[in-house]
């Protein structure tokens, strides 16, 4: 991050603008050298989508190894690499709670199905199956078939879960022509980036807030935004008020950046392989915090009738919230603690540059982004910690459930920022 980008983001809360996408439905196509600071200012902070050309993925080994000379999935090579590996597979022809039901099967079984599906004119009595949300990078770290672009490397989500060594939000998708993903927004309202290794996709994206016009009379989001049902005002009373979606046709090799909280629906126009990451950072951590508050409020509303008869009602709400969304307030606080401690250690190590306590990927990322970015990150964590300390539900948490004392961490952040003030500008000279 350069000085100009840092100074532009000195306001307590990043400013976002969605207005251009209500009036002129276009998306920037990036086919030249773009500085990280420009991407940060133009797309991350303003929450705008964009598409990167194939030149940003041409060096990835999976672009050649997993793809035949005619640009189709190299199923023989993939079968050799993954064979008996269990993979999650969704049935795109079935609906279960506004999503597609999943099963786990050996990779070779999915490849056998895929070959038959292609031979039968892209149809099968088993339906249209879609391998999705496969943690290939976590399961096969030695493969190194792609490299996360610098633009997407400020990734608190995977940094945190990597530190726990239990999970990640890096996925591989493989699906035949006709496979698709129903209308949704990404986990924790995170950003996502999606790179087509081969094949083509069609994306339909709605800016944050537009999804509310698409809710049915019961307040539920649609399963398929292209369904004729949406024209029925008795079922979807406000659908005609929604803007038209931003449509993107993604070609082989291209990367789509999906901003935070943009609901979307995606189709595979050809047999397609893609790599997808969910991620967030200082630019949208406030969106995650707002989402978590909304999730807790929904749980509290659902079980409000037991509020006065259940002594541990607030704790139960946190348990249910974690079961539904994957995180509760205590773990969110732990998440902030890990991010803050890594950046404080990085700033305190500069300019000596001793990053031996970090993993190699994290040390490379922190060094590439620089001290100004680490400073920005700490400022954002401090802002969210201050919000937590004012939140009544957070105050009700059992202190023993917390891995930190927020007041203490906040003071450490302020002390680090004070002690390194001025130094980070010298690092950029």
Secondary structure as UniProt FT lines:
FT   HELIX           3..8
FT   HELIX           20..23
FT   STRAND          28..30
FT   HELIX           36..39
FT   HELIX           40..44
FT   TURN            45..47
FT   STRAND          50..52
FT   HELIX           54..56
FT   TURN            57..59
FT   HELIX           62..65
FT   TURN            69..70
FT   HELIX           75..82
FT   TURN            83..84
FT   STRAND          86..91
FT   TURN            92..93
FT   TURN            97..98
FT   STRAND          102..106
FT   HELIX           107..119
FT   TURN            120..121
FT   TURN            125..126
FT   STRAND          129..134
FT   HELIX           136..139
FT   TURN            140..142
FT   HELIX           150..152
FT   HELIX           156..164
FT   STRAND          170..175
FT   TURN            177..178
FT   STRAND          180..184
FT   HELIX           187..189
FT   STRAND          191..198
FT   STRAND          201..206
FT   TURN            208..209
FT   HELIX           210..214
FT   TURN            217..218
FT   TURN            225..226
FT   HELIX           228..231
FT   TURN            233..235
FT   TURN            237..238
FT   HELIX           239..241
FT   STRAND          246..250
FT   TURN            252..253
FT   STRAND          255..258
FT   TURN            260..261
FT   STRAND          263..268
FT   STRAND          272..279
FT   TURN            282..284
FT   HELIX           285..302
FT   HELIX           304..306
FT   TURN            307..309
FT   TURN            311..312
FT   HELIX           313..325
FT   HELIX           329..349
FT   TURN            350..353
FT   TURN            356..357
FT   HELIX           360..369
FT   HELIX           371..390
FT   HELIX           392..395
FT   HELIX           399..401
FT   HELIX           406..419
FT   TURN            420..422
FT   HELIX           423..427
//
